[in-house]
Amino acid sequence: MIKVIYRDGVEDLVTQKFLDILLYLGEVQMFQREKDWTVVGVDSIRAESRQIFTGEDRRLHQQTSVQPLSMCS
C-alpha cells in the first residue's frame, strides 16, 4: 500500500492501481515512495514521463481470422 495525501490534506493508503487513477484525476497532492515523498506537479512522476509508442504493435496478428462454425445436418 502507498501512503498518499489528497489535495484537501486527508491522508490515506491506496494500491498502486488506485494511485494511478488518483493521479490521472488530479486528486493527489503528494505520495510516499520508498525513501521520500513525491510532490505532484513538482517532482517527476512516471505518468508524466511516458512517451507515446510509435513502433509496430506485435500483439496484432494480421493473418488471424475466425471462421464461422458449420452446423452438420
Buried (B, 14 or more C-beta within 10 A) or exposed (E): EBBBBBEEEEEBEBEEEBBEEBBEEEBBBBBBEEEEEBEBEEEEBEEEEEEEEEEEEEEEEEEEEEEEEEEEE
